[in-house]
Amino acid sequence: MVGSGLTGDALRAQIAATYGRSDEVIVGLLERLQSRYGGLSYLSGLFGSQVRFAPVCEPEDPTEELEILYAVETQSPAGASVKRTGEVELGMDGSGVVEFVGLDSLIECDAVFDVAGELPVKETAYLRHAAVDHVRAALLARPDLGLRPVPEASGQRSFWLQGEHTWVFLTSVWAELGSPLPPMLRVWSQDEGTASRVVGVAR
């Protein structure tokens, strides 16, 4: 899909006018993102709203980092941009943290929400901010739960774990961005006993 905003030679010229030099990396990255993701829209479990991928590059201020904006637009104050490296920064109300290695990882993260949501048992536990890594390690150390990491769908602060009939999601990213939503663990399972054991580790 052809993207909106500046692209190609027009973008090269604007970058050069703003920063005093062109940047082929960002020009090529924008073209790839617009071609692959532009216009994609779905209901996101990560953001809790409908999202739309609308990547643009708007070089206007030489004091600001050159990046791809509006990579993910939401119906809330949250969203995502893409760094020159291709990494995805989640942002909200002026704060931002680099979370995913690329948009594919963010999309994989959302895809697992759809798969997990088909399981009948759902539980949520709220955690202390520093507890996410501890709880994740404790869950992985429990052989009776049989959980393993899902790195392709995980970020730096948002983690999926998978068992035979269980999915677990842990995240502290929104709390780090200043949301009143605390770090949390969510579990979807085929049976209540497994879900209760997972939540018990978090408490």
Secondary structure as GFF3:
##gff-version 3
##sequence-region A 1 203
A	DSSP	alpha_helix	8	19	.	.	.	ID=ss1
A	DSSP	alpha_helix	24	37	.	.	.	ID=ss2
A	DSSP	beta_strand	41	44	.	.	.	ID=ss3
A	DSSP	beta_strand	49	52	.	.	.	ID=ss4
A	DSSP	beta_strand	68	74	.	.	.	ID=ss5
A	DSSP	beta_strand	78	82	.	.	.	ID=ss6
A	DSSP	beta_strand	88	92	.	.	.	ID=ss7
A	DSSP	beta_strand	95	100	.	.	.	ID=ss8
A	DSSP	alpha_helix	103	116	.	.	.	ID=ss9
A	DSSP	beta_strand	121	126	.	.	.	ID=ss10
A	DSSP	alpha_helix	131	140	.	.	.	ID=ss11
A	DSSP	beta_strand	148	149	.	.	.	ID=ss12
A	DSSP	three_ten_helix	151	153	.	.	.	ID=ss13
A	DSSP	beta_strand	158	162	.	.	.	ID=ss14
A	DSSP	beta_strand	166	171	.	.	.	ID=ss15
A	DSSP	alpha_helix	173	176	.	.	.	ID=ss16
A	DSSP	beta_strand	184	189	.	.	.	ID=ss17
A	DSSP	alpha_helix	192	202	.	.	.	ID=ss18
###
